[in-house]
Amino acid sequence: MKANNFTTFRYETSGPVARITLDRPEVRNAFDDTMIAELSRAFDALVGDGAVRVVVLTGAGSTFCAGADLNWMKRVAGYSHEQNLQDARVFAKMIEKLYRLPQATLALVNGACMGGGVGLVSACDVVVASAEASFALREVLLGIAPATIAPYVLRKIGERWARDYMLTGRKFDAHRAREIGLADEVMAASELAEAAEHWAGRFLHAGPGAVAATKELINKAAWARIEDVQDGLAETIARLRASEEGREGFAAFFEKRKPKWDVEA
């Protein structure tokens, strides 16, 4: 994937780590239809990119993502129902693509994270927030609902806290985000780069095929009845044990060496 293919964010790679930096400073990195389309295209390309094993998502400047671009919202307000439906489906599929990426995903929340930005964060595997970051699901204050991001936000914070923050639209800080499960760690903004390297290193100890399979089984099993997923999960472990990666993992363990996939970030 070429870095210069995108106009709304920067795409950079360093070895097995890809970094997507939302970069629309004039609107505080807010979404519009162009950004949504470009992110969707980037996520499609990452699915087939075996060289990338970790994806880091962050924002340029002092904001992560301010939610929806107001100019875009003005245009959407004039859409017909069918146009609105199509627009919403495109956004919903983009978030789902991020959620289902086979690579480990890390959100570095470097500042304000509002509305759809919370959806992006919720679709990532691990979230590290700056102590200066703030969050809000403000859709109800605009007379709408956080509909397309709801599945991912609910998986992060649960129904209890969703009823508070989705229904009031009130802001909360990074420490509160950690308390309710939205963020995994909170640290000074100056430490975010080091945190990204640290988490990438953790992910790179794991087999890439195993990471992809584990993400898939989490997605399937999290809210399912045990009896509905047991057979599929048994098939997953049987397949992984017999795989080249699985054999290498066991061999490395018994030979007391690093497996071939264990590389530096």
N, C-alpha and C positions, 0 to 999 in steps of 0.2 A: 504494500500500500504506500503510495507516494505522499509525503508530507504536504506538498503544495497543492494537493487536490481539494483542499477545504478552505473556506473563507470565514467560518464562524468559530473555529477552534484551531489550535496548533496540535499537530500529531507528530510525536517524536519517539524514537526507539533507542534503547541502550541495551544491547545484547538481547536477552529474552524479555525485557520489560518495555512495554509501550506506555506512553503518557499522553493523555488527551487533556488539553488545557482550554477550557471554554474562554473565548477571547473576543468579547463584544463589550469593551469597557464603556462605550458611550451609552449603553443601556444596562450596565451592571450585569453583563453576561446573561441577559434574559433570553428566553426561547423565542424564536419565530419559526415560520414554516421552513425557512432555509436551513436553520440550525437542526431542526428535527430531521429533515431529509438527509443532511450530511452525517449526523450521528448515526442514523439508521444504516446508511451506506457503509460507514466505518465499522459498525458492529457486524454487518454481513461479511465484510472482508476478514475481520478477526476470527470468525468461526473457522475459516479454512486456513488460517496462518499458524502452522505448527511451530514456527520460530518464536512466536510470542507466547509466553506462559503466564505473565502477570500484566494486568491492565490497571493503570493508575488514572483516576479521574479527578481533576481539580479545576479551579477557576483562576483567571489572571487577575492581578491587582488585589484589592482588599475585599472582593466579593466572590462567593462561590457561584451562585445563580439567584437572580432576583425573581425567578418565576417566569411568567409570560410577559413578553414584550407588549407594552400598552398599545403601540401602533398596530401590531398584529391583532390584538384584541378588538380594536376599533373596526378593523376589516371584518373579523369574524362575526361581530355583532350584526353586520349587514347581510350575512350569508343566509341562504334558505336552510330549511331543516336538513335536506339531503347533503348540502355542502358542509354544514356543521358536523353531520354524522361522519362523513368521509374524513374531515379534518381531525376529528377526535380519534377515529380508528388509526390513522397514521401515527399520531402521538402515542396511542396505547401500544401499538406494535413496536415502536422504537424502544419504549421502556421494557417491554417483554424481551426484546433481543438482548438488551444489556443484562437483564436478570438471568437469561439462559446461556450467556457466553460460557464456553468450556474452560476458559482461563479463570484463574483467581482474580477478583476485582477488588480494588481498594479505592475508596473515596477519601480524598484529603479536603476537608471542609475548611477553607482558609478565611471565610468571612460569612456574610449574610447568606442564608439559604432559605428561600421562600417557595411556597407552592410546588410547582413542578420540579424545582430543585430538590425538595425533600423527596419527591418521587425518585429522582435519579439516585440520591444517596441510599434510599431504602432498597433499591434494586441491586446494590453492591454487596459483596460478601462481608467486607470489613470497612468500618468507618472510623477515621481519626479526625477529630475536630480541633481547631484552634480554640484556645480559651476565649478568644474575642468573637467567636462565631455566634450567630443568633439564628433561630429557626422560627418558622410560622407556616401554618396551613390556613391562609387567609381567604380562601375561596368563598366561604359563606358570607364574608363581609362585602363581597361583590355580587351577592345574590346567586352564586353558582355553587358547585360542590366539587371536592377533589376526587372525582369519579374514576378517572382512568389510572390514577396512581394508588387508589385505595388498597388493592390487593397486596402491594408491596409495603406500604406503610403499616397496614394491619399485621403483616408478618413480622415486622420489626418491633412495633410497640404494643400490639395487642388491642383488643376491643376497649379495654378499660380506658387507656390513655387516648385512644382515637376519639372516643366520645367527648373528652375534654377538648383536645386541641383542634380537632376537626370542626366541632360545633361552636367553639368560641372564636377561633381565629387568633387567639392571643399568642404573643411571642414567648419563646422560652430560650434560655441560654444553653451553652454547650454542656455545662455540668448537669443541667436538667435533662438534656438529650441523652447523656450517658445513664442517668438514673432510670429512664423509661425504656432504654434499650435501643435507641436510635444510633447512638455513637458507642464505639467500643473503647476508645481512649480519648482523653482531652489533654492538650499540652500547649505550651507557648507556640505562637506562630513561627518563631525562629527554629523550632525543633521539628517542624513538619517534614522537611526534606530528609532529615535523619530517620524519622519514623517510616517514611516511604521505603528507604533502603532496608530498614530492619524488617518490615513486613514482607517485602519482596524476597529477602533472604529466607524467611520462614517458609514462604510458599515454594521456593525453589528447592527446598529439601525434599519435597514430595514429588512422586511420579506424576508427570503431566496427564497421562491417561487416567490415573487414579483420582486426580483432582477433578477432572471432567466427569468421571463416573460418580464420584461422591456428591458433586453439585447436583447432578441429575437425580440421584436417589433422595437427597434432601428435599428437592422440589416436589418429588412424587409422594414421599412418605410423611412430610410435615403435618398435613391436615387430613391424611387418609386413614381409613380403618385398616388395622393391621392385617386382617384377613384379605383385604383387597390388594395388598402390595407384597405379601410374603413371597409368593412364587417369583415375582419379578425381581425382588431383591436377592433371592437365592440364586437366580440366574446370573445376576450381576457379579456376585462374589465368585461363582464358579468360572465365569468367563475371565475375570481378572486374575485368578490364580493360575490359569493356563496360559495367560498372555506372556509375550516376551518381556514386558515391563514387570509383571509379577514374578516371573522366574528370576529376573535380574535383582529384584528387591530382596527376595529370599536368599539368593546366593551371596549378595553383599552383606546381609545380616550375619550369615553363618561364617563368612570369610573375614568378618570384622573390617570391612572397608566401605567407602562411600559408593553408593550406586552410581551408574554412569550419568544419570540425569541431575545429580546433585551438583549445582554450579553456583558460583558467586553472582550476586545481584549486579 
